[in-house]
Amino acid sequence: MLEKLTAIEDKYYILEEQLSDPDIISDLSRYKKINKEYKDLQEIIRVLSEYRQILSGIETANEMMKDADPEMQEMGKSEIGPLEVSRIELEEKLKMMLIPKDPEDSKDVLFEIRSGTGGDEASIFAGDLFRMYSRYFESQGWTYEILEANEGDSGGYSKIILEVSGEDVYGKLKFESGGHRVQRIPKTESQGRVHTSAATVAVIPKLEEEDVDIKKSDLKVDTFRASGAGGQHVNKTESGVRFTHLPTGLITESTEARSQIKNREIALQRLYQLILEKNRSAVQNTMASQRKSMVGSGDRSDKVRTYNYPQNRLTDHRINLTLYNLDSVMEGNIGDVIEALRVYDNTEKLKAIDEG
């Protein structure tokens, strides 16, 4: 572990040097990337420094216990215990920090809830899930916007799609994808019988501006004389600019400005927006195509979690987690479930690191 940490420490100081390099400072995009990577490593470097101090303290305490003076021996014995406890705690903390981060964890998400098997009750349950999640979003300080909502005939939703924004949104919500099964007496049931219905949840990380990379080699640039109002200037100079993005075939142009430089800027920004929208559209299509792999068929038997109202029980079948506080969970207090899934995932990653 120390070898890996030493390599990370070396990288940290290399990044620190790069941040004072004039060539990097003048390249804003590169500087921002290096600065983010540098800041991401600061906490692990701080904990590593604390860990080394503890190791040094343990070494000193061991030397004291070897001293001929009984008082020094006793002092060493009294210090070694707490230091060993701190060593174990910091080692565990460092192991967790060594787990590679999913670069998409920090992204905002497109969040879809769709009713599955169960007719009107499935739509009502989808509405209950929306209420549960929206309260959880608020507790996290996140914001959400409803992009599309199809209401059910008896309440709830047959489908609702949200855009959720905030800190570490995908990192916390990514395990929510799957089939969610509810067992309860439906409002539409007159005989008082328990029914089983289902809804599905899909969580897709949202593309952001930095995800669009326009390479100069992918662009065809044409300049032309602008026409229309503007007097002689627009007719005498080739101030109009047209960009063709060769990989996608998208075309944008600008003739609004008198300056060709300004028109290039406008046309490039328009192209950037078009590519971003195209990518976002592709993500929404991906949501549909990935739904089967992420959430299954929406059938009652295809589930990641069960919400049993008569027993006030929630069961997450992936990690064999059972809680008897379903009433609280449905009020948005689902943080313990989400954290348990994250801990399980990190534990599995730790096993892979240890085996590797």
KEKE-3310 file (N, C-alpha, C; in steps of 0.2 Angstrom, whole numbers, plus 5000, padded with zeros to 4 digits):
npx = (5004:5010:5019:5010:5005:5016:5019:5007:5010:5021:5016:5007:5016:5022:5012:5010:5021:5019:5008:5014:5020:5023:5018:5008:4999:4995:4987:4971:4962:4970:4976:4965:4961:4973:4973:4962:4964:4975:4969:4960:4969:4974:4968:4971:4984:4986:4981:4990:5002:4998:4997:5010:5016:5010:5016:5029:5028:5025:5036:5045:5039:5041:5055:5057:5051:5061:5071:5082:5078:5064:5053:5053:5050:5037:5031:5032:5024:5012:5009:5009:4997:4986:4992:4993:4979:4976:4984:4978:4965:4969:4975:4964:4957:4965:4965:4952:4953:4961:4954:4949:4941:4925:4924:4912:4905:4903:4894:4879:4862:4851:4835:4824:4808:4797:4781:4778:4773:4756:4746:4735:4739:4753:4757:4753:4762:4774:4772:4773:4787:4793:4789:4796:4810:4811:4810:4822:4831:4830:4834:4848:4852:4851:4845:4830:4823:4808:4807:4799:4783:4771:4755:4747:4731:4724:4731:4748:4762:4764:4776:4790:4802:4817:4829:4842:4852:4867:4879:4890:4880:4877:4885:4879:4866:4867:4866:4852:4846:4835:4823:4809:4799:4783:4773:4757:4741:4731:4725:4715:4709:4696:4693:4702:4714:4732:4742:4754:4765:4775:4788:4800:4817:4828:4845:4855:4870:4873:4879:4891:4897:4911:4912:4912:4922:4929:4939:4952:4956:4944:4936:4929:4932:4924:4925:4915:4908:4897:4880:4866:4859:4870:4879:4893:4903:4901:4900:4912:4921:4926:4918:4909:4907:4908:4906:4909:4907:4915:4914:4901:4893:4887:4882:4886:4885:4889:4885:4882:4891:4902:4915:4926:4933:4924:4913:4918:4919:4906:4900:4907:4903:4889:4890:4896:4886:4876:4882:4883:4869:4866:4873:4867:4855:4858:4861:4849:4843:4851:4846:4834:4838:4847:4838:4833:4844:4848:4836:4829:4814:4803:4794:4786:4793:4806:4817:4826:4824:4812:4797:4788:4773:4763:4772:4780:4792:4808:4818:4833:4838:4850:4861:4856:4850:4839:4827:4816:4809:4800:4790:4797:4807:4800:4797:4807:4819:4830:4844:4852:4851:4856:4869:4873:4874:4884:4894:4895:4899:4911:4918:4919:4927:4938:4942:4946:4957:4965:4967:4973)
npy = (4994:5006:5008:5012:5023:5031:5033:5041:5052:5057:5060:5070:5081:5083:5088:5100:5107:5109:5117:5130:5132:5143:5140:5131:5138:5148:5141:5139:5129:5117:5120:5121:5108:5101:5108:5103:5090:5090:5096:5086:5076:5081:5078:5065:5065:5073:5064:5054:5060:5061:5048:5044:5051:5044:5032:5035:5039:5027:5020:5027:5024:5011:5010:5017:5007:4998:5004:5005:5012:5010:5019:5025:5014:5011:5023:5021:5010:5015:5024:5016:5009:5018:5024:5013:5010:5021:5019:5008:5013:5024:5017:5009:5020:5025:5015:5015:5027:5024:5017:5018:5032:5034:5043:5048:5050:5063:5069:5077:5070:5062:5056:5043:5037:5024:5016:4999:4982:4980:4989:5002:5004:5002:5014:5023:5019:5022:5036:5038:5034:5044:5055:5051:5051:5064:5071:5066:5071:5085:5085:5083:5095:5096:5101:5099:5096:5094:5085:5078:5072:5059:5057:5045:5036:5034:5042:5046:5042:5036:5038:5047:5059:5067:5080:5080:5090:5094:5090:5077:5068:5058:5048:5045:5041:5031:5017:5015:5012:5000:4987:4990:4984:4983:4979:4979:4984:4990:5007:5006:4994:4985:4974:4972:4965:4961:4967:4964:4975:4984:4996:5004:5011:5022:5028:5040:5047:5064:5073:5085:5102:5101:5089:5089:5089:5098:5095:5104:5097:5091:5101:5110:5125:5139:5155:5169:5182:5193:5196:5207:5220:5233:5240:5245:5239:5225:5219:5220:5214:5197:5193:5184:5168:5150:5135:5117:5103:5089:5075:5074:5081:5092:5109:5126:5144:5162:5178:5190:5199:5212:5209:5196:5188:5189:5183:5171:5166:5167:5157:5146:5144:5141:5129:5121:5121:5114:5101:5098:5097:5086:5076:5075:5071:5059:5053:5052:5043:5033:5030:5024:5013:5007:5003:4990:4982:4989:4990:4979:4970:4976:4968:4960:4950:4954:4962:4974:4979:4978:4984:4982:4985:4980:4974:4984:4985:4986:4979:4977:4967:4965:4967:4960:4967:4972:4982:4989:5001:5006:5016:5028:5028:5030:5043:5050:5047:5039:5038:5029:5017:5020:5023:5011:5003:5009:5007:4993:4992:4998:4990:4978:4983:4985:4972:4968:4975:4971:4958:4959)
npz = (5000:5004:4993:4983:4988:4989:4976:4972:4980:4974:4961:4965:4969:4957:4950:4957:4954:4941:4941:4943:4931:4918:4905:4906:4915:4906:4897:4899:4900:4901:4913:4922:4922:4928:4940:4946:4947:4956:4967:4970:4976:4987:5000:5002:5003:5014:5024:5022:5027:5041:5044:5043:5053:5064:5062:5065:5078:5084:5081:5090:5102:5103:5104:5117:5125:5125:5133:5147:5158:5169:5170:5157:5150:5154:5150:5136:5134:5138:5127:5116:5113:5110:5099:5090:5088:5081:5070:5063:5060:5051:5041:5036:5031:5022:5013:5008:5001:4991:4982:4965:4959:4951:4937:4933:4944:4949:4941:4936:4934:4923:4927:4928:4931:4929:4927:4930:4929:4934:4932:4936:4950:4949:4943:4953:4963:4956:4957:4971:4973:4966:4974:4986:4981:4977:4989:4995:4987:4990:5003:5001:4996:4983:4966:4956:4940:4931:4916:4908:4910:4912:4917:4928:4926:4938:4946:4951:4941:4924:4918:4922:4920:4926:4928:4938:4948:4957:4970:4968:4963:4953:4959:4971:4967:4957:4960:4961:4950:4942:4945:4955:4967:4974:4988:4994:5000:4987:4984:4975:4977:4982:4990:5000:4998:4997:4985:4972:4964:4951:4948:4937:4938:4931:4929:4922:4919:4916:4901:4901:4898:4897:4892:4878:4865:4853:4840:4831:4819:4815:4810:4796:4789:4782:4774:4770:4760:4769:4768:4767:4778:4784:4777:4767:4772:4775:4763:4757:4764:4769:4781:4785:4793:4792:4800:4798:4805:4803:4808:4812:4803:4806:4804:4806:4806:4805:4803:4809:4816:4813:4813:4807:4817:4828:4822:4820:4833:4837:4828:4831:4845:4843:4836:4845:4855:4847:4845:4859:4862:4853:4858:4871:4867:4862:4874:4880:4871:4874:4887:4884:4877:4886:4896:4897:4901:4913:4921:4919:4914:4920:4926:4940:4945:4942:4951:4961:4973:4986:4993:5006:5012:5022:5032:5035:5029:5020:5008:5001:4988:4982:4991:5002:5012:5024:5031:5044:5043:5033:5032:5036:5026:5014:5016:5011:5018:5013:5014:5021:5015:5002:5006:5011:5000:4993:5002:5001:4987:4987:4996:4988:4978:4985:4989:4976:4974:4984:4980:4968)
capx = (5000:5014:5021:5005:5004:5022:5018:5002:5013:5026:5012:5005:5021:5023:5006:5011:5026:5015:5003:5017:5023:5019:5015:5002:4995:4992:4982:4966:4959:4974:4977:4959:4961:4978:4972:4956:4968:4979:4965:4958:4974:4976:4965:4974:4991:4985:4980:4996:5006:4996:4999:5018:5018:5008:5021:5035:5027:5025:5044:5048:5036:5045:5062:5056:5050:5067:5075:5084:5074:5057:5049:5053:5047:5030:5028:5031:5018:5005:5008:5009:4991:4982:4995:4991:4972:4976:4987:4973:4960:4971:4976:4958:4955:4969:4963:4946:4955:4965:4949:4948:4935:4922:4924:4905:4901:4902:4890:4872:4859:4844:4832:4818:4804:4792:4777:4779:4767:4752:4741:4735:4743:4760:4758:4753:4768:4779:4771:4776:4794:4795:4789:4802:4816:4811:4812:4829:4835:4830:4838:4855:4853:4851:4839:4828:4818:4804:4808:4793:4778:4764:4751:4743:4724:4722:4736:4755:4764:4766:4783:4792:4809:4819:4836:4844:4859:4870:4886:4890:4873:4877:4889:4874:4860:4868:4863:4845:4843:4833:4816:4807:4793:4779:4768:4753:4734:4731:4719:4710:4707:4690:4693:4707:4720:4738:4744:4762:4766:4782:4790:4807:4821:4834:4849:4860:4874:4872:4884:4892:4901:4918:4912:4912:4929:4929:4946:4953:4956:4937:4932:4930:4930:4924:4923:4912:4905:4891:4875:4860:4860:4877:4882:4898:4908:4899:4900:4919:4926:4924:4917:4905:4911:4904:4910:4907:4910:4915:4912:4894:4890:4883:4885:4884:4888:4887:4886:4880:4896:4906:4922:4927:4935:4918:4909:4921:4917:4898:4898:4910:4899:4883:4892:4897:4879:4873:4886:4881:4862:4866:4876:4862:4849:4860:4861:4842:4841:4854:4842:4829:4841:4850:4834:4833:4850:4848:4831:4825:4808:4798:4790:4786:4799:4813:4818:4832:4821:4805:4794:4782:4769:4760:4777:4784:4799:4811:4823:4837:4840:4857:4866:4853:4849:4832:4825:4809:4807:4798:4787:4802:4810:4795:4797:4813:4825:4833:4851:4855:4851:4861:4876:4875:4875:4890:4899:4896:4903:4918:4921:4920:4933:4944:4944:4949:4963:4969:4968:4977)
capy = (5000:5012:5010:5015:5030:5035:5035:5046:5058:5059:5063:5076:5086:5085:5092:5106:5110:5111:5123:5136:5132:5148:5137:5128:5144:5152:5137:5139:5122:5112:5123:5119:5100:5099:5110:5099:5083:5092:5097:5079:5072:5085:5075:5058:5067:5075:5058:5050:5063:5060:5041:5043:5053:5039:5027:5038:5039:5020:5018:5030:5021:5004:5012:5018:5001:4995:5008:5002:5015:5007:5024:5026:5008:5012:5028:5019:5005:5019:5027:5012:5007:5023:5024:5007:5011:5026:5017:5004:5017:5027:5012:5008:5026:5026:5009:5017:5032:5021:5015:5022:5035:5034:5050:5051:5051:5070:5072:5077:5064:5061:5051:5041:5032:5022:5011:4992:4978:4981:4994:5009:5003:5003:5021:5026:5017:5027:5043:5037:5034:5051:5059:5049:5053:5072:5073:5064:5076:5091:5084:5083:5101:5096:5104:5095:5099:5089:5086:5075:5068:5056:5055:5039:5037:5035:5046:5044:5043:5030:5039:5054:5060:5073:5082:5081:5093:5095:5088:5069:5066:5051:5044:5042:5038:5026:5010:5015:5009:4993:4986:4991:4980:4985:4974:4982:4984:4996:5011:5004:4987:4985:4967:4972:4960:4963:4966:4966:4979:4986:5001:5004:5017:5022:5034:5041:5053:5069:5076:5092:5106:5098:5082:5091:5090:5099:5096:5108:5093:5089:5106:5113:5132:5143:5162:5172:5189:5193:5200:5210:5226:5234:5245:5243:5234:5218:5217:5221:5209:5190:5193:5178:5162:5144:5129:5111:5098:5083:5069:5074:5084:5098:5116:5133:5150:5168:5184:5195:5203:5215:5206:5189:5185:5189:5179:5164:5165:5165:5151:5140:5143:5138:5122:5118:5119:5109:5095:5096:5094:5080:5071:5074:5067:5052:5050:5050:5037:5028:5029:5019:5007:5003:5002:4983:4980:4993:4989:4973:4971:4980:4963:4960:4946:4957:4967:4975:4981:4977:4989:4978:4990:4977:4973:4991:4982:4987:4974:4977:4960:4964:4966:4956:4972:4972:4987:4989:5008:5008:5023:5033:5028:5033:5051:5052:5045:5033:5039:5023:5012:5022:5022:5003:5001:5012:5004:4987:4993:5000:4984:4974:4986:4984:4965:4967:4978:4966:4952:4962)
capz = (5000:5004:4987:4979:4991:4987:4969:4972:4983:4968:4956:4969:4969:4950:4948:4961:4950:4934:4942:4943:4925:4914:4899:4909:4917:4900:4894:4904:4900:4904:4920:4926:4923:4932:4946:4949:4949:4962:4973:4972:4979:4994:5006:5003:5005:5021:5028:5022:5032:5047:5045:5044:5060:5068:5062:5068:5085:5086:5082:5096:5108:5104:5107:5124:5129:5126:5137:5153:5163:5169:5168:5150:5147:5156:5145:5129:5134:5138:5121:5110:5112:5106:5092:5086:5086:5075:5064:5060:5057:5046:5036:5033:5028:5016:5008:5005:4997:4985:4977:4960:4958:4945:4935:4932:4950:4951:4936:4937:4930:4920:4932:4925:4935:4925:4930:4927:4929:4940:4930:4940:4956:4947:4942:4959:4966:4953:4960:4978:4972:4964:4981:4990:4979:4977:4996:4997:4983:4994:5009:4999:4994:4976:4963:4950:4935:4928:4909:4905:4915:4909:4923:4927:4926:4944:4950:4950:4934:4920:4916:4924:4919:4929:4928:4945:4949:4963:4971:4969:4961:4950:4963:4976:4964:4952:4962:4961:4943:4943:4946:4962:4968:4980:4991:4998:4998:4983:4985:4970:4979:4987:4994:5005:4997:4996:4978:4970:4958:4950:4944:4936:4939:4927:4931:4917:4920:4911:4898:4903:4893:4896:4888:4871:4863:4846:4838:4825:4813:4813:4807:4790:4790:4776:4775:4764:4761:4772:4764:4771:4781:4787:4773:4762:4775:4775:4756:4754:4767:4770:4788:4787:4795:4792:4802:4797:4810:4799:4811:4813:4798:4808:4801:4809:4803:4808:4799:4813:4818:4807:4813:4806:4823:4832:4819:4821:4840:4837:4825:4835:4850:4840:4834:4852:4857:4843:4847:4865:4861:4850:4863:4876:4864:4862:4881:4881:4867:4878:4892:4882:4875:4891:4901:4898:4905:4919:4925:4917:4910:4924:4929:4947:4948:4940:4956:4965:4980:4988:4998:5009:5017:5028:5037:5036:5027:5014:5007:4994:4986:4980:4997:5007:5017:5026:5036:5046:5043:5027:5032:5036:5019:5009:5017:5008:5022:5010:5014:5024:5010:4997:5009:5012:4993:4991:5006:4998:4981:4989:4999:4983:4975:4990:4988:4970:4975:4988:4976:4963)
cpx = (5004:5017:5016:5004:5010:5021:5013:5005:5018:5022:5009:5010:5023:5018:5007:5016:5023:5011:5007:5021:5019:5016:5008:4997:4992:4987:4977:4963:4963:4975:4971:4959:4967:4976:4966:4960:4972:4975:4962:4962:4976:4974:4969:4982:4991:4985:4986:5001:5005:4998:5006:5020:5016:5014:5028:5034:5027:5032:5047:5046:5040:5052:5062:5055:5056:5072:5076:5080:5067:5052:5048:5049:5039:5027:5027:5025:5012:5004:5007:5002:4986:4985:4993:4984:4972:4978:4982:4968:4962:4973:4970:4955:4958:4967:4957:4948:4958:4960:4948:4941:4932:4921:4917:4902:4899:4896:4882:4868:4852:4841:4825:4814:4798:4788:4778:4772:4763:4747:4741:4739:4751:4762:4757:4759:4774:4779:4774:4784:4796:4795:4795:4808:4817:4813:4819:4833:4836:4834:4846:4857:4853:4844:4837:4823:4814:4804:4802:4789:4772:4761:4747:4735:4721:4726:4743:4757:4766:4773:4784:4800:4811:4826:4838:4851:4861:4877:4885:4883:4873:4880:4884:4868:4861:4866:4856:4842:4841:4825:4814:4800:4789:4774:4764:4745:4733:4725:4713:4707:4701:4690:4698:4713:4726:4740:4752:4762:4773:4783:4798:4811:4827:4838:4855:4864:4874:4878:4885:4896:4908:4918:4912:4919:4929:4937:4946:4953:4949:4933:4934:4928:4930:4922:4920:4909:4898:4886:4870:4863:4867:4881:4888:4902:4907:4900:4907:4923:4922:4923:4913:4909:4906:4909:4906:4910:4909:4913:4904:4890:4886:4887:4882:4888:4886:4889:4884:4885:4900:4913:4922:4929:4929:4914:4911:4919:4910:4897:4901:4905:4892:4885:4893:4891:4875:4876:4883:4874:4862:4868:4871:4856:4851:4860:4854:4840:4845:4850:4837:4832:4844:4845:4833:4838:4850:4842:4827:4818:4802:4793:4791:4792:4806:4814:4825:4830:4814:4803:4787:4779:4766:4766:4782:4791:4801:4817:4826:4840:4847:4862:4862:4852:4841:4831:4818:4807:4804:4794:4791:4806:4806:4794:4803:4820:4828:4841:4855:4856:4856:4868:4878:4877:4882:4896:4901:4900:4910:4922:4923:4926:4939:4947:4948:4956:4968:4971:4973:4984)
cpy = (5006:5014:5014:5022:5034:5038:5041:5053:5061:5063:5070:5082:5088:5090:5099:5110:5113:5117:5130:5137:5138:5145:5134:5134:5148:5148:5135:5132:5117:5114:5120:5111:5098:5102:5106:5092:5084:5092:5090:5075:5075:5081:5068:5060:5070:5069:5054:5053:5062:5052:5040:5046:5048:5033:5029:5037:5031:5017:5021:5026:5014:5005:5013:5012:4997:4998:5004:5005:5013:5013:5025:5020:5009:5017:5026:5014:5009:5022:5023:5010:5012:5024:5019:5007:5016:5024:5012:5008:5021:5023:5010:5014:5027:5021:5012:5023:5030:5018:5020:5025:5035:5041:5053:5052:5058:5073:5072:5071:5066:5055:5050:5036:5031:5016:5005:4988:4980:4987:5000:5009:5004:5010:5025:5025:5022:5034:5043:5037:5041:5056:5057:5051:5061:5074:5072:5070:5083:5091:5084:5090:5101:5099:5099:5098:5093:5090:5083:5071:5066:5054:5049:5040:5038:5038:5043:5046:5036:5031:5046:5054:5067:5074:5084:5084:5094:5092:5080:5066:5059:5046:5041:5039:5032:5019:5010:5012:5002:4993:4986:4988:4982:4980:4978:4982:4991:5000:5009:4997:4987:4979:4967:4967:4964:4962:4967:4969:4981:4993:5001:5011:5017:5029:5034:5047:5058:5072:5083:5096:5103:5092:5083:5093:5092:5100:5100:5103:5091:5095:5108:5120:5136:5150:5165:5179:5189:5197:5203:5217:5227:5238:5241:5238:5227:5215:5216:5216:5202:5189:5187:5172:5156:5138:5122:5106:5091:5077:5068:5077:5090:5104:5122:5138:5156:5174:5191:5201:5206:5212:5199:5185:5184:5183:5171:5162:5163:5158:5145:5139:5139:5130:5118:5116:5114:5102:5093:5093:5088:5074:5070:5070:5060:5049:5048:5044:5031:5025:5023:5013:5003:5001:4994:4980:4983:4991:4983:4975:4975:4975:4963:4955:4948:4963:4968:4977:4980:4981:4985:4983:4986:4976:4979:4989:4984:4982:4976:4970:4960:4964:4963:4961:4973:4977:4987:4996:5011:5015:5029:5034:5032:5041:5054:5051:5039:5033:5033:5018:5013:5021:5015:5001:5003:5009:4997:4987:4994:4994:4979:4976:4985:4977:4964:4970:4974:4960:4953:4963)
cpz = (5000:4998:4983:4982:4989:4980:4968:4975:4977:4963:4959:4968:4962:4948:4951:4957:4944:4935:4942:4936:4920:4908:4900:4911:4911:4896:4899:4905:4903:4912:4925:4927:4928:4939:4950:4951:4955:4968:4975:4976:4986:5000:5007:5005:5012:5026:5028:5027:5039:5049:5046:5051:5065:5068:5065:5076:5088:5086:5088:5102:5109:5106:5114:5128:5129:5130:5144:5159:5163:5168:5161:5147:5148:5151:5138:5129:5134:5131:5115:5108:5108:5099:5087:5083:5080:5069:5060:5057:5051:5040:5032:5029:5021:5010:5004:5000:4991:4980:4972:4960:4951:4943:4934:4938:4952:4946:4939:4933:4927:4924:4930:4930:4930:4928:4926:4927:4935:4939:4934:4946:4955:4946:4948:4963:4963:4956:4967:4978:4970:4970:4985:4988:4979:4984:4998:4993:4987:5000:5008:4997:4986:4973:4958:4946:4932:4920:4906:4910:4912:4916:4922:4928:4933:4949:4949:4943:4930:4918:4919:4923:4922:4927:4935:4945:4956:4964:4972:4967:4959:4955:4969:4973:4959:4953:4962:4955:4945:4944:4953:4963:4975:4982:4996:4996:4994:4985:4980:4972:4984:4992:5000:5004:4995:4989:4977:4964:4957:4947:4942:4937:4935:4928:4926:4919:4914:4908:4900:4898:4892:4893:4881:4869:4855:4844:4831:4818:4811:4810:4800:4791:4783:4778:4769:4766:4764:4768:4769:4773:4784:4782:4769:4765:4775:4768:4754:4758:4769:4778:4790:4788:4795:4795:4800:4801:4806:4802:4811:4807:4800:4806:4805:4806:4806:4803:4803:4814:4812:4807:4812:4812:4827:4829:4820:4828:4841:4834:4828:4841:4848:4839:4841:4855:4854:4845:4854:4865:4858:4854:4869:4873:4863:4869:4882:4877:4871:4884:4890:4880:4881:4897:4903:4903:4912:4924:4924:4914:4914:4927:4936:4949:4946:4945:4959:4972:4980:4994:5000:5014:5023:5034:5038:5034:5020:5013:5000:4993:4984:4985:5003:5013:5018:5032:5037:5047:5037:5027:5032:5029:5014:5010:5015:5012:5019:5010:5016:5019:5004:5000:5010:5005:4991:4995:5003:4992:4982:4992:4993:4979:4979:4989:4981:4970:4978:4984:4971:4965)
residu = (MET:LEU:GLU:LYS:LEU:THR:ALA:ILE:GLU:ASP:LYS:TYR:TYR:ILE:LEU:GLU:GLU:GLN:LEU:SER:ASP:PRO:ASP:ILE:ILE:SER:ASP:LEU:SER:ARG:TYR:LYS:LYS:ILE:ASN:LYS:GLU:TYR:LYS:ASP:LEU:GLN:GLU:ILE:ILE:ARG:VAL:LEU:SER:GLU:TYR:ARG:GLN:ILE:LEU:SER:GLY:ILE:GLU:THR:ALA:ASN:GLU:MET:MET:LYS:ASP:ALA:ASP:PRO:GLU:MET:GLN:GLU:MET:GLY:LYS:SER:GLU:ILE:GLY:PRO:LEU:GLU:VAL:SER:ARG:ILE:GLU:LEU:GLU:GLU:LYS:LEU:LYS:MET:MET:LEU:ILE:PRO:LYS:ASP:PRO:GLU:ASP:SER:LYS:ASP:VAL:LEU:PHE:GLU:ILE:ARG:SER:GLY:THR:GLY:GLY:ASP:GLU:ALA:SER:ILE:PHE:ALA:GLY:ASP:LEU:PHE:ARG:MET:TYR:SER:ARG:TYR:PHE:GLU:SER:GLN:GLY:TRP:THR:TYR:GLU:ILE:LEU:GLU:ALA:ASN:GLU:GLY:ASP:SER:GLY:GLY:TYR:SER:LYS:ILE:ILE:LEU:GLU:VAL:SER:GLY:GLU:ASP:VAL:TYR:GLY:LYS:LEU:LYS:PHE:GLU:SER:GLY:GLY:HIS:ARG:VAL:GLN:ARG:ILE:PRO:LYS:THR:GLU:SER:GLN:GLY:ARG:VAL:HIS:THR:SER:ALA:ALA:THR:VAL:ALA:VAL:ILE:PRO:LYS:LEU:GLU:GLU:GLU:ASP:VAL:ASP:ILE:LYS:LYS:SER:ASP:LEU:LYS:VAL:ASP:THR:PHE:ARG:ALA:SER:GLY:ALA:GLY:GLY:GLN:HIS:VAL:ASN:LYS:THR:GLU:SER:GLY:VAL:ARG:PHE:THR:HIS:LEU:PRO:THR:GLY:LEU:ILE:THR:GLU:SER:THR:GLU:ALA:ARG:SER:GLN:ILE:LYS:ASN:ARG:GLU:ILE:ALA:LEU:GLN:ARG:LEU:TYR:GLN:LEU:ILE:LEU:GLU:LYS:ASN:ARG:SER:ALA:VAL:GLN:ASN:THR:MET:ALA:SER:GLN:ARG:LYS:SER:MET:VAL:GLY:SER:GLY:ASP:ARG:SER:ASP:LYS:VAL:ARG:THR:TYR:ASN:TYR:PRO:GLN:ASN:ARG:LEU:THR:ASP:HIS:ARG:ILE:ASN:LEU:THR:LEU:TYR:ASN:LEU:ASP:SER:VAL:MET:GLU:GLY:ASN:ILE:GLY:ASP:VAL:ILE:GLU:ALA:LEU:ARG:VAL:TYR:ASP:ASN:THR:GLU:LYS:LEU:LYS:ALA:ILE:ASP:GLU:GLY)
# end
